[in-house]
Structures are given as structure tokens and as C-alpha cells.
Amino acid sequence: MGGLRTLAAPFVVSGPSGVAVRTRLGQLTGADEKVLRRVGAHLGALAGRDLKARCHDGLEHDAGAWAVRKRELTPHSSARWAGSITKATHDQWALARRGQFAHIRSLEAGVRMIAHRLSLPVGSKGAKKAPGGYRSRREWHAKARRLHVLEGRLTRERADREAGVVHVVRGGKRLARTRHQLPAARLTESQWREHWEARRWFMQADGESGKQFGNDTLRISPDGEVSIRLPNPLKELANAPHGRYVLTGRITFAHRGQEWADRIEANRAVAYRIDYDVARGRWYVTASWQTPVSRTIPMAAALAHGVIGVDMNADHLAAWRLDAHGNPTGSPRRFFYDLTGTATHRDAQVRHALTRLLRWAKACGVKAIAVEDLDFTAEKTREKHGRKKQFRHLVSGMPTGRLRARLTSMADATGIAVIAVDPAYTSKWGAQHWQKPLTSTTRTTTRHDAASIAIGRRAQGHPLRRRTAPPRAHQSDVHGHRTAQAGPEAPGREGPRPRLPGPRTRSVPPDAERTRATRTPNTVRDGRSEQQWVQDSLLLTD
């Protein structure tokens, strides 16, 4: 046991802190689309200029520099537009900074792995937790060259981080690289240009409490009327008082529509973002607002009615319900999803699988779902797994982050707690202790089903292994209970039976229990009580 790593304690995951809903901007006229394009292009140019200034400041940026940037943008837009642009720029720079740190850690891991394997003799076999040397002299030479490349990249990235330099591409690096691979992307230059310009537009406004309908820049009334406060250089396009432009179409939010309506009627802050989908030729508006984080319930309260352990896999969720004592009840459930195709299709598949899982949990009366706190960042590098491309693709395809975020949000709306546990050894120990005992002629227990039991038991604080066999002498009466699982107060618990007056015999058949408890004895023995002892049926939980 000395080689096992320390396990982290399970914890109840906090609920979401915000809400975002999206709907289509329909029934737009040609004039409406022209205004939206001009506003997006104008504000996008200002956002690009502001991002360049923020990246130039680097680590020397402070609140004073932020105020200077905002004052420079205000004459070309408005005070509120300038505030939204500078805030979005700050968030984008911070995100790039975090991505830079993650890239440095990945490079360091790759350098360590290659250096370790290069230090071993060619063809040497690896151990269980450490890889061996490279297979051939040719591969050794290729990896030695790659080591120099990675060390050069690592040196540059560390120098950039110390100097506060980040590299950000407005519109996305992937789309920018697609410009050089238009035939492979099945795009013409004009089509790519349209995608590129739409991605670089900027039309998002932060909400403000106390203002009418929660936003003075992008305002949506309860009846669905959308109006935009135009930037100062575009005031001539206004068709409403105070330099505003009112769109022809009306919108409705199908999801959380009543919650959104309650907020804007109370003039509470709501942020909006308008974007254009080039492939579909449609405009969309996204509304978002902050919500108070729901207080997490205590662990004991969440586990009072048992738990459902869930094992996340590349194509399905394996789930099994456990009672309050850690015993698997019923049959395992599997919720499949298909992660091929478009991003919209993949997201719908994930939501559908989680919806079925939560409905089953509510039907069972369970108030907690246990999942693994997975992070495959270190498992996706080719330096660690080498030629195991299929395994790397499998790990990369598992939507752990998307599933965790979706499950947390959807479970919070249904009142079900999500418990995150340490993922160490759940699949291995689950298959070792639970797969074979739970396999029968009518049920095939998979390795993933057994892992779901291990996950649920870890959330409850039980050991992952099953209880050991009872002692030979008198089973459990002489040497005590074999391994504590249920508490001493639990009815039907296996353990020493209570001492009751009257005869004790094991010859009473189970179906005679009611008869023995209710019949009147024919004879009364002197000095003995008329009370008859009836043995309860034993609850076998192995």
C-alpha cells in the first residue's frame, strides 16, 4: 500500500453562478442587418485597437491605464460601450495568460518525459508506472531532435511570461490558420473572409442594475422589442429618440423566459450579446445574468437516501444506485451518447444523456450523484503515450469538462447534489471486487458498471472492496462482526443477536414466523415466561 497516492476527500460541488439563454433574432429587414453589420464592424475595430494597447502594457497595466483606455474609446462609441470593450479586453488577456501557463506546464512535462526516455538504453522495457527506452536508434535520434525543439519553445514561452507578453488572435487562431487551407476546409476566399469578419465583430453590452430593463445599451423590453444605443459616429442611422435603433423583429426566450422577464421588470442587470452565424445566415442574441450561488447541502444530508455512482466514458454513462449502506441495488443503467458530428449535435447528445440520468435519480428518490473529478490534461500529450494514438484519441474525446459543467447546472435546477470524488483506482478496484460477484446468468456486469459502484462507495466514505468472509468459529458470534458497513442501529444488520428471554431455536421455518408470534401456547412451563422469541430474517448484503 505504500505505492498508492493519497486520495482527496470527496466534496459537494457548488452550483452555477450565472445563467445564459440564447434565441434567434428573426424577421429582420435589410436595413436592420445593415445597421447590425456596421455597428459590429465599428465596435470590433475599437476592440482590436484596445486589445493591442492592453497587450502592449503587459504586466505594467493598472487601474489608471484602464481608465486611460476607456477615455480614448468613449468619443468613438459611448461611455457604456467603452466600458464593455475594455472589460472584454481584460478578460481576454487574462484568459490568454492562463492558457500560456497551461502551455508551459505541458512543455515541461514533455521535456521531462523525453529526457527520461533518452537516458535509458535503446530497447529497454519500462515498468508499470514509468516508460522504458525508445524502440530503435532511429526513434531515439528523432526524439532527441524533438527535445531540442521543445526546449526552444519552452525557453521562449518562459521569457514571454516573465515579460507579460501574450499572443491573442481576435477571431480565433484556428480560423486564421484555415486561411492557408481553404481547399481542405471547403471554403472560398470570400466565404472565409465573411466568417473572419463576423468573428471579429463586437456587439456585447454589460448589464446595469437600476436602468430600465437592466441594460441601457442593448435593451430588450418585456414584449420582445430590441433596441440598440448606436455609437456616436453612427448616430445618423437612428430611427428612435436618443440615438437608438429599434429592430423590426420581436424575440422570446423559450428557456428560462419567465426568469428573464422577472429580472427586466425589476430593472435588474442583464447582459446581452448579438452574434451572426455565417453558415446559417442567422442572427442570435444571448442574455446572461448572475445568480446567487446556491448553498451546498451537507454531505450527510445529501447521502441520506443513498447515492447514484456515475462512471463517465467516451460513449456512455454507467450508473448504479447504492443504498445508504453502500450496497448496490437494482440493476445498472447505461445512458449512451454519440459525440460525432457537429458541436450542436454533440452538445444535444450530452444534454439528453444527463436529462435521462437526472430523471432516473428523481424517480429513485436519490438526492446525490457521485462523479469522478477527472482531469486528462497530462494524459493527452503524445510524449507520455507515444504511439498509442487510439488511446490518446479516446482520452481526448471524453467530454469530462462539458459533462461536469452541464451536470452541475442541470442538477442544481432539480435539487440534486453532485459529489466529486478522487478518480484514483476506481476502475481497477471496482472490477477486482465487484464485477465478478455481480455477474449472473441474467446480468452481465461490465468494468464500467463496477467502477460506478466504487465511485458511489467512495462518495459515501466506504472502502471500495467488499466485506471479507466471516470467521469460521460461529461465523460472527465469537469474533465479532467481520467488517462494519451498516451502523449498529440499522435494522437487519448482521451481528450478535440481542439476548431475549425464551427458547432460541433455528428450527422455526420462515413461514411460521407469524403463527409462532400470534398463537397461544398449549402448556405453561413453571418458572418460564410465556413470551416466545421469534428470529428475524437475516439481511444478507454480500
Number of C-alpha atoms within 10 A of each C-alpha: 4 5 5 8 9 9 11 12 11 19 17 19 16 17 22 19 12 12 14 15 16 18 16 18 21 14 12 15 11 9 12 15 14 13 18 22 18 14 21 23 19 19 23 21 14 22 23 18 14 23 23 13 16 21 18 14 14 17 13 10 14 10 8 9 14 17 12 10 20 22 15 13 21 16 13 17 22 19 16 20 26 25 20 22 27 22 15 19 21 17 11 16 20 13 13 17 18 13 13 19 14 13 14 19 15 17 20 14 16 21 19 14 17 20 14 14 22 19 11 15 15 17 13 13 14 13 8 7 6 12 17 19 20 23 13 11 12 11 14 19 13 10 18 15 11 15 19 12 12 16 15 11 14 19 12 12 19 15 12 15 16 10 12 16 20 19 12 16 13 18 15 12 11 9 16 14 10 14 16 11 12 14 11 8 11 9 15 12 12 9 13 19 13 13 18 18 16 19 20 19 26 25 23 22 25 23 25 18 16 14 16 17 24 25 23 21 25 25 25 25 16 17 10 14 15 19 19 22 24 23 24 13 13 17 15 12 16 16 13 12 9 10 16 21 22 17 21 15 15 16 19 17 18 10 12 12 12 10 10 21 19 13 17 22 13 14 18 19 21 26 21 22 16 21 21 21 12 16 9 7 7 13 17 15 19 17 20 18 19 13 11 9 12 11 8 15 13 11 16 9 12 21 24 15 16 25 33 31 31 26 27 22 17 17 18 18 22 24 28 26 26 23 18 17 21 25 18 24 10 9 12 21 15 18 17 18 20 15 19 11 8 8 10 8 13 16 17 14 17 23 18 14 19 21 17 13 23 21 12 15 19 14 9 14 13 23 22 28 29 30 25 24 17 15 10 12 12 13 14 17 16 13 19 19 14 12 10 10 12 9 14 17 12 13 17 16 14 17 17 19 13 12 17 18 12 18 25 18 18 17 21 19 11 13 12 21 27 26 27 23 24 19 19 17 16 25 19 14 18 24 23 17 18 22 19 15 13 16 12 9 5 6 10 13 18 17 20 26 27 30 31 31 35 32 32 36 28 23 29 25 12 15 13 21 14 18 14 9 11 15 14 9 9 10 14 17 15 11 13 13 16 16 12 13 18 16 10 11 7 9 11 15 18 21 15 12 12 6 8 11 12 13 11 13 9 8 6 12 9 12 8 10 15 10 9 15 12 9 9 11 11 6 7 9 9 7 6 10 11 14 13 17 16 19 14 11 9 11 10 8 15 10
